[in-house]
Amino acid sequence: MNIAVLGAGGWGTTLAILLNENRNNVTLWEFNSEYAATLEKHRENFYYLPKINIPDEIKITNDLGSAVKNKALIVIATPTQFIRSSLSELKDFDFKNSLIVSVSKGIEMKTNLLVSDILTDIFENVKKENILCLSGPSHAEEVSRKIPTAVVCSSYDKSKSSVVQKVFSNKYFRVYSNDDLIGTEVCGALKNVIAIAAGISDGTGYGDNTKAAIMTRGMNEIMKLGLKMNSKKETFFGLAGIGDLIVTCGSRYSRNRSVGIQLGEGKKLKDILSETKMVAEGVATTKAAYELSKKLNIELPITHQVYDILYRNKKPSKATEILMSRNLKEEF
């Protein structure tokens, strides 16, 4: 299959390598022309995936139009907040015969849209049933080293999910499927917010009890938002839900947890973000989720406290005090 991967971060590069290994013709698009030339010359993603070779068979380009031309499958691996600005020149592109698979996780600020909604908003010729989402516990650092990983492909059309399953799956990367696109995207977005909270707990010096509470009650918030948006309850107990939450809250590779740890240690957000090239999607998603919860009139206590820490300079100790002293209630 002819495939384009749009976004040469760690995950986009990893998936390009995986898809090439699965005997597809792969083009990897990089937004920055100078870095695209560097990738082409050295065949290594020094910034995001060091010491992993990019096979010569993968075409690397900065030309977006040529990257997507005549491609049966297009993988969106661009950070959520940059999808609209980076890919807007494709708004008139004829996507009628292409499947679009998003691996980006987040909610767009200002519009409060999930990734699939951003894509239908900017791509005038794309069919809703041709947009899919690939999500789950899957750090690029491990998949690139062929460590066994399982994810889920979500779409409105099961026949389309079946195609993606076969294209991506191999001996170390197993793809399941479901038909809850919205639920899978909500899980992928909100788990990053909860991972920041878990990191704050770690950085502050709290223990396992605290982190377990954050993850459990955090999943309750993810599910509350998802169900309000007409998701299916079982999605939250699958790979996209509890699976991705576990790995993002506990892994040393988690950028969102890392941001939280540094916040818990007393660093300022602007200083944390200025010191890393990696994108922590949860920072922007926290603001979007906070605004979305207000719009939908639902209570997301952990998300709201993370928002206050990120955007109102609230001390983590004060946020913890507020969460622990809320009115007592039944668990379910």
Buried (B, 14 or more C-beta within 10 A) or exposed (E): BBBBBBBBBBBBBBBBBBBBBBEBBBBBBBBEEEBBBBBBEEBBBEBBBEEBEBEEEBBBBBEBEEBBEEBBBBBBBBBBBBBBEBBEEBEEBEBEEBBBBBBBBBBBBEBBBBBBBBBBBBBEEBBEEBBBBBBBBBBBBBBBEBEEBBBBBBBBBEEBBBBBBEBBBBEBBBBBBBBBBBBBBBBBBBBBBBBBBBBBBBBBEBEEEBBEBBBEBBBBBBBBBBBBBEBBEEBBEBBBBBBBBBBBBBBEBBBBBBBBBBBBBEBEBEEBBEEEEBBBBBBBBBBBBBBBBEEEEBEBBBBBBBBBBBEEEBEBEEBBEBBEEEEEEEEE
